[in-house]
Amino acid sequence: MLDSDSDIRLPILLYHHVGPSRSGTFLDLTVSPEKFRRQVGWMARSGYVGIRPSDWLGWCRAEKCLPAKPVLLTFDDAYADIAECALPVLREYGFGAAVYVVTSELGGTNSWDEARGSSTHRLLDVDQIVYWAALGFEFGAHSRTHPDLTTLARNEAEKEIAGSKNELERALGTRVLSFVYPYGSHNETVRKLARANFQLALTVKEGLNGRDTDLYALCRSPVRPEDSLFDLWLRLKFGLNPVEHLRRSLAISKRRVLAALAWQL
């Protein structure tokens, strides 16, 4: 363990589904069980230790120490497949993690993605989150219905944010510390509401986190289904995958060149 005054930069990894691919699933949100196990095993062998949001909060407040190489694994939407394919693997390796729940759909399905064309996926129910919380995993809120909070009136955004906290605390019987903005969307009003209800909140902006990082704008790097262990190392080292960003930049540049050529023809 490191002294609480030591400088640490925390990578936070973002997952959604961990399970076999299914027809109609958004494939960019799905990591196979085999790949996930390889990733966690490699992280453990490389000295990384999975922590929870409360551990990070305690370190930022100089109330507790952290391991030399902490990593926070987060799972958005609380898909039921993580109870079969992810959480048991993390427990096997002694990793903490955090799961973010859309509280009006506990035991239901991914209605917000169904509206966008996804197939139906079952979500964790109350008994399951209580069971895994008792084993040391941390659960946070992800709104009540998964809207883009920045599109809502303030009173509606408050119902989504405060309501998800209250519903999850009733389900768990414990205090809920952290929140994830649906789609990563947030503005000043949404952040103020998050501050009024939670101790920290996470975005989908990439980068590493330190004591100087806003606790209500923590960075995360999404793990892609095609990621190799080298890609994972880049996400852990830099809080993002520079190769992925280069590929995107080249693809954008190529499209611009083709568009310019088409305009000339």
Kinemage of the C-alpha trace (Angstrom):
@kinemage 1
@onewidth
@group {chain A} dominant
@subgroup {mainchain}
@vectorlist {calphas} color= white
{ca met a 1} P 0.000 0.000 0.000
{ca leu a 2} L 1.093 3.558 -0.656
{ca asp a 3} L 1.096 6.460 1.752
{ca ser a 4} L -2.041 8.548 1.359
{ca asp a 5} L 0.064 11.562 0.270
{ca ser a 6} L 1.664 9.725 -2.647
{ca asp a 7} L 0.731 10.744 -6.166
{ca ile a 8} L -1.557 8.274 -7.936
{ca arg a 9} L -3.179 8.483 -11.356
{ca leu a 10} L -6.242 6.261 -11.528
{ca pro a 11} L -7.440 4.610 -14.747
{ca ile a 12} L -11.153 3.838 -14.789
{ca leu a 13} L -12.361 1.262 -17.307
{ca leu a 14} L -15.899 1.259 -18.683
{ca tyr a 15} L -17.751 -1.940 -19.586
{ca his a 16} L -21.387 -2.649 -20.440
{ca his a 17} L -22.131 -6.245 -21.460
{ca val a 18} L -19.768 -9.067 -20.596
{ca gly a 19} L -21.162 -12.131 -22.301
{ca pro a 20} L -21.600 -13.892 -25.636
{ca ser a 21} L -22.646 -11.698 -28.552
{ca arg a 22} L -26.300 -11.948 -29.502
{ca ser a 23} L -28.210 -10.934 -32.587
{ca gly a 24} L -29.445 -7.374 -32.270
{ca thr a 25} L -26.998 -6.451 -29.506
{ca phe a 26} L -24.923 -3.290 -29.849
{ca leu a 27} L -21.665 -5.121 -30.478
{ca asp a 28} L -19.462 -2.182 -29.480
{ca leu a 29} L -20.871 -2.566 -25.947
{ca thr a 30} L -20.095 -6.295 -25.615
{ca val a 31} L -16.873 -7.910 -24.371
{ca ser a 32} L -16.701 -11.705 -24.556
{ca pro a 33} L -16.349 -13.694 -21.313
{ca glu a 34} L -13.076 -15.198 -22.547
{ca lys a 35} L -11.558 -11.822 -23.331
{ca phe a 36} L -12.728 -10.358 -20.024
{ca arg a 37} L -11.118 -13.186 -18.064
{ca arg a 38} L -7.847 -12.689 -19.968
{ca gln a 39} L -7.956 -8.968 -19.242
{ca val a 40} L -8.543 -9.372 -15.510
{ca gly a 41} L -5.933 -12.116 -15.238
{ca trp a 42} L -3.374 -9.970 -17.066
{ca met a 43} L -4.126 -6.959 -14.870
{ca ala a 44} L -3.709 -9.062 -11.729
{ca arg a 45} L -0.407 -10.536 -12.943
{ca ser a 46} L 0.773 -7.019 -13.804
{ca gly a 47} L 0.201 -5.818 -10.254
{ca tyr a 48} L -3.076 -3.951 -10.728
{ca val a 49} L -5.662 -4.090 -7.957
{ca gly a 50} L -9.340 -3.417 -8.560
{ca ile a 51} L -10.703 -0.774 -6.201
{ca arg a 52} L -14.146 0.747 -5.573
{ca pro a 53} L -15.339 4.366 -5.876
{ca ser a 54} L -15.424 4.647 -2.075
{ca asp a 55} L -11.726 3.714 -1.970
{ca trp a 56} L -10.883 6.508 -4.396
{ca leu a 57} L -12.990 8.971 -2.451
{ca gly a 58} L -11.249 7.981 0.775
{ca trp a 59} L -7.818 8.482 -0.796
{ca cys a 60} L -8.778 11.879 -2.235
{ca arg a 61} L -9.832 12.909 1.262
{ca ala a 62} L -6.578 11.541 2.727
{ca glu a 63} L -8.590 9.095 4.809
{ca lys a 64} L -7.180 5.848 3.397
{ca cys a 65} L -4.316 4.395 1.365
{ca leu a 66} L -4.463 2.779 -2.047
{ca pro a 67} L -2.440 0.013 -3.712
{ca ala a 68} L 0.458 1.087 -5.902
{ca lys a 69} L -1.426 0.283 -9.136
{ca pro a 70} L -5.149 0.802 -8.595
{ca val a 71} L -7.726 0.408 -11.346
{ca leu a 72} L -11.475 0.932 -11.129
{ca leu a 73} L -13.650 -1.290 -13.314
{ca thr a 74} L -17.148 0.065 -13.895
{ca phe a 75} L -20.184 -1.590 -15.474
{ca asp a 76} L -22.936 0.671 -16.786
{ca asp a 77} L -26.622 -0.336 -16.930
{ca ala a 78} L -26.333 -3.426 -14.648
{ca tyr a 79} L -26.887 -6.074 -17.305
{ca ala a 80} L -27.653 -9.481 -15.847
{ca asp a 81} L -24.858 -11.092 -17.863
{ca ile a 82} L -22.207 -9.496 -15.642
{ca ala a 83} L -23.434 -11.618 -12.718
{ca glu a 84} L -22.651 -14.701 -14.784
{ca cys a 85} L -19.548 -13.640 -16.704
{ca ala a 86} L -17.823 -10.730 -14.932
{ca leu a 87} L -18.420 -10.406 -11.197
{ca pro a 88} L -17.417 -14.026 -10.399
{ca val a 89} L -14.132 -13.485 -12.279
{ca leu a 90} L -13.436 -10.278 -10.380
{ca arg a 91} L -14.152 -11.999 -7.077
{ca glu a 92} L -11.808 -14.836 -8.037
{ca tyr a 93} L -8.986 -12.320 -8.508
{ca gly a 94} L -9.883 -10.222 -5.474
{ca phe a 95} L -10.871 -7.181 -7.542
{ca gly a 96} L -13.380 -4.616 -6.361
{ca ala a 97} L -15.576 -2.895 -8.951
{ca ala a 98} L -18.681 -0.738 -9.363
{ca val a 99} L -21.991 -1.393 -11.143
{ca tyr a 100} L -24.315 1.439 -12.174
{ca val a 101} L -28.046 0.784 -12.050
{ca val a 102} L -30.960 2.267 -14.007
{ca thr a 103} L -33.244 2.051 -11.017
{ca ser a 104} L -36.695 2.035 -12.612
{ca glu a 105} L -35.627 -1.045 -14.585
{ca leu a 106} L -34.296 -3.191 -11.723
{ca gly a 107} L -35.223 -6.709 -12.774
{ca gly a 108} L -36.443 -5.319 -16.095
{ca thr a 109} L -34.862 -4.783 -19.484
{ca asn a 110} L -32.813 -2.199 -21.400
{ca ser a 111} L -35.831 -0.187 -22.564
{ca trp a 112} L -33.739 2.890 -23.493
{ca asp a 113} L -31.668 0.827 -25.945
{ca glu a 114} L -34.662 -1.136 -27.209
{ca ala a 115} L -36.033 2.202 -28.396
{ca arg a 116} L -32.805 2.633 -30.410
{ca gly a 117} L -33.043 -0.790 -32.046
{ca ser a 118} L -31.265 -3.056 -29.582
{ca ser a 119} L -32.531 -6.511 -28.758
{ca thr a 120} L -33.907 -7.037 -25.266
{ca his a 121} L -31.498 -7.772 -22.429
{ca arg a 122} L -32.339 -8.685 -18.866
{ca leu a 123} L -31.006 -6.469 -16.067
{ca leu a 124} L -29.992 -7.345 -12.516
{ca asp a 125} L -32.837 -7.526 -10.025
{ca val a 126} L -32.936 -6.397 -6.387
{ca asp a 127} L -31.959 -9.783 -4.956
{ca gln a 128} L -28.936 -9.951 -7.241
{ca ile a 129} L -27.602 -6.498 -6.397
{ca val a 130} L -28.094 -7.148 -2.678
{ca tyr a 131} L -26.201 -10.446 -3.045
{ca trp a 132} L -23.245 -8.939 -4.917
{ca ala a 133} L -23.116 -5.875 -2.691
{ca ala a 134} L -22.756 -8.179 0.305
{ca leu a 135} L -19.703 -9.686 -1.421
{ca gly a 136} L -18.020 -6.289 -1.574
{ca phe a 137} L -19.002 -4.882 -4.950
{ca glu a 138} L -20.221 -1.301 -4.989
{ca phe a 139} L -23.422 -0.162 -6.669
{ca gly a 140} L -24.108 3.337 -7.895
{ca ala a 141} L -26.976 5.118 -9.602
{ca his a 142} L -27.331 5.679 -13.346
{ca ser a 143} L -30.606 7.676 -13.291
{ca arg a 144} L -34.123 6.267 -13.138
{ca thr a 145} L -34.825 5.810 -16.873
{ca his a 146} L -31.515 6.554 -18.684
{ca pro a 147} L -32.370 9.847 -20.440
{ca asp a 148} L -29.944 12.472 -21.668
{ca leu a 149} L -30.189 14.621 -18.552
{ca thr a 150} L -29.075 17.764 -20.377
{ca thr a 151} L -32.296 17.717 -22.419
{ca leu a 152} L -34.562 17.778 -19.355
{ca ala a 153} L -36.005 20.635 -17.341
{ca arg a 154} L -34.285 21.040 -13.975
{ca asn a 155} L -37.131 19.482 -11.975
{ca glu a 156} L -37.225 16.464 -14.282
{ca ala a 157} L -33.442 16.024 -14.092
{ca glu a 158} L -33.680 16.202 -10.305
{ca lys a 159} L -36.306 13.445 -10.296
{ca glu a 160} L -33.978 11.278 -12.375
{ca ile a 161} L -30.891 11.935 -10.227
{ca ala a 162} L -32.285 12.162 -6.692
{ca gly a 163} L -34.925 9.556 -7.487
{ca ser a 164} L -32.338 7.005 -8.606
{ca lys a 165} L -30.356 7.545 -5.404
{ca asn a 166} L -33.418 7.066 -3.212
{ca glu a 167} L -34.612 3.979 -5.094
{ca leu a 168} L -31.205 2.315 -5.023
{ca glu a 169} L -30.672 3.074 -1.335
{ca arg a 170} L -34.045 1.517 -0.528
{ca ala a 171} L -33.129 -1.578 -2.522
{ca leu a 172} L -29.672 -1.965 -0.962
{ca gly a 173} L -30.386 -0.672 2.528
{ca thr a 174} L -27.101 1.268 2.382
{ca arg a 175} L -25.897 4.712 1.336
{ca val a 176} L -25.168 5.202 -2.370
{ca leu a 177} L -22.089 7.337 -3.042
{ca ser a 178} L -21.624 7.563 -6.800
{ca phe a 179} L -23.466 8.388 -10.005
{ca val a 180} L -22.849 7.917 -13.738
{ca tyr a 181} L -24.311 10.415 -16.205
{ca pro a 182} L -26.348 8.567 -18.873
{ca tyr a 183} L -24.526 8.795 -22.227
{ca gly a 184} L -21.901 10.802 -20.346
{ca ser a 185} L -23.988 13.942 -20.911
{ca his a 186} L -23.784 16.646 -18.259
{ca asn a 187} L -23.902 20.413 -17.917
{ca glu a 188} L -23.678 22.825 -15.006
{ca thr a 189} L -27.241 22.135 -13.837
{ca val a 190} L -26.784 18.367 -13.975
{ca arg a 191} L -23.448 18.555 -12.129
{ca lys a 192} L -25.005 20.699 -9.391
{ca leu a 193} L -27.745 18.112 -8.930
{ca ala a 194} L -25.152 15.344 -8.811
{ca arg a 195} L -23.215 17.259 -6.123
{ca ala a 196} L -26.385 17.677 -4.087
{ca asn a 197} L -27.006 13.929 -4.029
{ca phe a 198} L -23.716 12.053 -4.443
{ca gln a 199} L -20.081 12.129 -3.370
{ca leu a 200} L -18.694 11.625 -6.896
{ca ala a 201} L -19.852 11.186 -10.486
{ca leu a 202} L -18.339 9.623 -13.588
{ca thr a 203} L -18.331 10.679 -17.228
{ca val a 204} L -17.275 9.020 -20.475
{ca lys a 205} L -14.499 11.551 -21.063
{ca glu a 206} L -11.180 9.718 -21.366
{ca gly a 207} L -8.076 10.322 -19.288
{ca leu a 208} L -6.451 9.478 -15.967
{ca asn a 209} L -7.716 10.721 -12.623
{ca gly a 210} L -5.788 12.328 -9.782
{ca arg a 211} L -6.459 14.414 -6.726
{ca asp a 212} L -6.775 17.397 -9.041
{ca thr a 213} L -9.629 15.772 -11.025
{ca asp a 214} L -13.123 17.087 -10.382
{ca leu a 215} L -14.910 14.392 -8.354
{ca tyr a 216} L -18.038 15.088 -10.404
{ca ala a 217} L -16.293 14.674 -13.763
{ca leu a 218} L -14.163 11.550 -13.320
{ca cys a 219} L -12.716 10.174 -16.557
{ca arg a 220} L -13.245 6.672 -17.934
{ca ser a 221} L -11.929 4.754 -20.917
{ca pro a 222} L -14.372 2.358 -22.635
{ca val a 223} L -13.041 -1.133 -23.282
{ca arg a 224} L -13.844 -2.198 -26.852
{ca pro a 225} L -14.692 -5.749 -27.924
{ca glu a 226} L -11.706 -5.783 -30.303
{ca asp a 227} L -9.196 -4.570 -27.707
{ca ser a 228} L -5.991 -6.589 -27.359
{ca leu a 229} L -4.004 -6.702 -24.143
{ca phe a 230} L -1.790 -4.013 -25.648
{ca asp a 231} L -4.862 -1.815 -26.145
{ca leu a 232} L -5.811 -2.471 -22.528
{ca trp a 233} L -2.302 -1.512 -21.381
{ca leu a 234} L -2.624 1.780 -23.260
{ca arg a 235} L -5.933 2.520 -21.526
{ca leu a 236} L -4.365 1.782 -18.139
{ca lys a 237} L -1.209 3.770 -18.862
{ca phe a 238} L -2.746 6.859 -20.477
{ca gly a 239} L -6.447 6.695 -19.643
{ca leu a 240} L -7.179 6.286 -23.349
{ca asn a 241} L -6.003 4.353 -26.376
{ca pro a 242} L -3.880 6.672 -28.589
{ca val a 243} L -3.902 4.094 -31.398
{ca glu a 244} L -7.701 4.129 -31.427
{ca his a 245} L -7.730 7.925 -31.574
{ca leu a 246} L -5.193 7.872 -34.433
{ca arg a 247} L -7.328 5.396 -36.379
{ca arg a 248} L -10.354 7.646 -35.932
{ca ser a 249} L -8.408 10.736 -37.003
{ca leu a 250} L -7.131 8.953 -40.115
{ca ala a 251} L -10.628 7.722 -40.944
{ca ile a 252} L -12.022 11.250 -40.594
{ca ser a 253} L -9.205 12.658 -42.736
{ca lys a 254} L -9.801 10.009 -45.393
{ca arg a 255} L -13.516 10.837 -45.504
{ca arg a 256} L -12.731 14.545 -45.852
{ca val a 257} L -10.328 13.893 -48.724
{ca leu a 258} L -12.863 11.693 -50.498
{ca ala a 259} L -15.569 14.323 -49.988
{ca ala a 260} L -13.290 17.009 -51.396
{ca leu a 261} L -12.468 14.855 -54.425
{ca ala a 262} L -16.135 14.101 -55.011
{ca trp a 263} L -16.878 17.839 -54.914
{ca gln a 264} L -14.284 18.425 -57.632
{ca leu a 265} L -15.665 15.733 -59.935
